[in-house]
Amino acid sequence: MQHHELDVRYARLADAPAISAITAEYARQGIMLERTDDNIVENIRNFFVAEYNGEVIGCCAIAFYTLKLAEIRSLAVFNRYKKKGIGRLLVEKAESVLREEGVSEVFVLTLSDEFFRRIGYREIQKEYFPQKIWRDCTHCPKLMACDETAMMKKL
Ligand SMILES: CC(C)(COP(=O)(O)OP(=O)(O)OC[C@H]1O[C@@H](n2cnc3c(N)ncnc32)[C@H](O)[C@@H]1OP(=O)(O)O)[C@@H](O)C(=O)NCCC(=O)NCCS
């Protein structure tokens, strides 16, 4: 892929429908937590997108937990653009913003553990980050049978 046509940037409000389209497909497959359109709009300042030739093809979001701890979430790349380095670029963009904010630890809850391992994350016990359980997991239908891997990286 010619990276000069690729832009990884903060999302704008107008990107919300595209973010919704990308994440909804994976949510239907049970790979990601569903985010409603309202929820995406409310959180638009926490989103980044990858735009290729004017089309939004990937997204990810950050969530702050403490002054030192944040999460990367809602990472998704359209199927036909997978395995071209877009996911990595989105995570790197999010990490650089977190670093600027003084965050020193970032974590993810994911089914794509191999991808995150490749980009420097290591597995941790879920209990390590109890805040996440309180904020999202209580609403998850899988609560007692969570199949996601918790992973983290020091920034
Ligand atoms: C996870 C996801 C975002 C990865 O995006 P991507 O653009 O395909 O990833 P990249 O091309 O940047 O891959 C980076 C590295 O991870 C590897 N990788 C990517 N997906 C992988 C997978 N499923 N299994 C093993 N390795 C994988 C790539 O080969 C690459 O390795 P390399 O640098 O050694 O060549 C994408 O597969 C996706 O949208 N999945 C569905 C949604 C999801 O699971 N999101 C995570 C929620 S937290």
The ligand as an ORCA input file, in Angstrom:
! r2SCAN-3c Opt
* xyz 0 1
  C      -6.942     -6.722     14.758
  C      -6.901     -5.865     13.491
  C      -7.281     -4.438     13.839
  C      -5.480     -5.908     12.920
  O      -5.387     -4.943     11.885
  P      -4.439     -5.150     10.614
  O      -4.405     -3.871      9.866
  O      -4.855     -6.354      9.870
  O      -3.026     -5.441     11.320
  P      -1.562     -5.088     10.749
  O      -1.546     -5.334      9.278
  O      -1.141     -3.740     11.223
  O      -0.707     -6.188     11.490
  C       0.427     -5.946     12.320
  C       1.120     -7.263     12.571
  O       0.219     -8.188     13.197
  C       0.046     -9.344     12.368
  N      -1.357     -9.744     12.422
  C      -2.446     -9.011     12.110
  N      -3.569     -9.717     12.296
  C      -3.184    -10.916     12.740
  C      -3.882    -12.103     13.114
  N      -5.213    -12.173     13.077
  N      -3.151    -13.176     13.496
  C      -1.807    -13.123     13.532
  N      -1.082    -12.021     13.209
  C      -1.770    -10.947     12.811
  C       0.430     -8.883     10.990
  O       0.835     -9.963     10.185
  C       1.562     -7.940     11.298
  O       2.731     -8.673     11.629
  P       4.177     -8.273     11.027
  O       4.399     -6.839     11.436
  O       5.077     -9.229     11.675
  O       4.026     -8.412      9.582
  C      -7.868     -6.402     12.410
  O      -7.557     -7.750     12.172
  C      -9.338     -6.296     12.777
  O      -9.998     -5.314     12.470
  N      -9.901     -7.343     13.436
  C     -11.276     -7.403     13.835
  C     -11.586     -6.505     15.018
  C     -10.752     -6.813     16.233
  O     -10.521     -7.965     16.595
  N     -10.287     -5.759     16.903
  C      -9.516     -5.827     18.132
  C     -10.388     -5.361     19.264
  S      -9.385     -4.747     20.596
*
